[in-house]
């Protein structure tokens, strides 16, 4: 199985499984073909042979039933029974004829010469039998029972015997053919079974061979890699690794071999780097002393600023409260004015209804006056008619005079009512006009009150915005004070960390010394030159400037007391992105989220210049509030002790080691990704060389 080493693990498994699958497919296809052949043979045996044999036996049974029916008819001598039996015999003969015709068609297409000869003999004997049977039936139907009985005893059995013999011979031939088909099916089954067993044995042998070969080609390199890992766990870097194949396992062993060599070089480099840590820690302690003094001075200044901002905040809050109270009073006055306007509009509507009613009353009085005029005319006509009647119409004349008098009185009263209604309509129209003028005046008052309410709302919103802005400034100063306190705590922690770093450097040398390396690799790899930037704490960012209160559009006349809060929605407000949550002091030994690696700064004087822009970078507070940088009021004198950063100067490799692969330098240190070590010191992962 050495040829398997030239293939990858995936290719080996693919080839092995493909061969096994192909053999299984071949076994399955062969089995299906054998089953289909046996199924077709059995179908032909059952449908083409056994069923035809059963049909022949059924024809014999029907012929026997016909003989029984003929005998019953000759014995009873009853015309009704003869007719009934003749009908049954006709049905049986038709059924027999159909069965034998189908048998003849099947034999003509799939039968052999022997069976065709038997069928022709059967046809001849059936014709003779049918002729004798027809003669007996005619005698029975003609009432010749004696002749029918003699034919039943003498001629009909003689014609029936050859007919039955041919049927029996044909049935026997069908059974023999069926038995031969069964034997052929058994032979086919044995052949297919032997072939399937052979293919299955070949598949099992091939699968076992490939499985054992592939397993060995994978487990041996894996066992070798396991032994190498165990040696690495014990600190033995002299373990010899040999890759004997080009597959994935061979490439893994080659990578392990290279990793062992690079790890040995890295161990020597770490030993050289630990000797440079002492000088770096002394520089860190010196810088921490100056930083502690500056942070104390800054904390005192920030305390005074925070006290002044608190007083200013309380004053602005009082102004905002007074503005809100005035806004509430303005809203209340607006509501009262709106209600007065509604009442005036109701009075206007009432006066309009009164005017309309007065007009209708005037119309009714006019109708009454017309009726009185017509009544007066009728009374005059009645008086004229009474005068013509002479003595007989005197009574009608008196009545007509009274009716005329009543009509005149009604007309005069209607005129007086009309005059009063006309005067009332004029006064109502004048009052309605005055009320309409009062309604328009109230609408103007309501609009003015609403505008005053809007202005008061804007004043209140501006006061609140000023209060919010000052509160944000106060929070920024509080956060700056908190950051300053944290800086002081970090300075103390850094001093303790520097002392602990010296102790851990000695412990690191002891830990590295447990690795066993080859004598020829006992060289010193100098650490890469790395300049560490000084630690920078984020500076709080000032709150964004408050936007002025925006002028809102004039409110709708139908708007009520609730129009002011809706209008206040258009006022620009500063967005509060966070609460004034105090910042927690940073713990040096606690792990933090990984951050982007800091870019190496220029050595010596360039290091200071590189750190200046970072001090004014935007700061995101504890709750995510973004503020502009807060710059000091005056420039501070540079600290002499921070001009220099600890620099680890690397030495060139010996000429004998120049051809070997260089050990990759450790990446720039990350302040966030730290691993807690003994004594509370946190060291960046993979950052021992460039600490």
NORCOR-V876869 format. One record per helix or strand. SS is the DSSP state (a for helix, b for strand). FROM is the first residue (numbers start at 1). TO is the last residue. If there is no record, write none. Layout:
ss->SS from->FROM to->TO
ss->SS from->FROM to->TO
//
This chain:
ss->a from->2 to->6
ss->a from->9 to->76
ss->a from->79 to->110
ss->a from->113 to->142
ss->a from->145 to->153
ss->a from->155 to->233
ss->b from->236 to->236
ss->a from->248 to->274
ss->a from->277 to->512
ss->b from->516 to->516
ss->a from->519 to->521
ss->b from->531 to->531
ss->b from->541 to->542
ss->a from->563 to->570
ss->a from->605 to->615
ss->b from->619 to->620
ss->b from->626 to->629
ss->a from->640 to->642
ss->b from->647 to->647
ss->a from->655 to->657
ss->b from->674 to->676
ss->a from->678 to->680
ss->b from->682 to->684
//
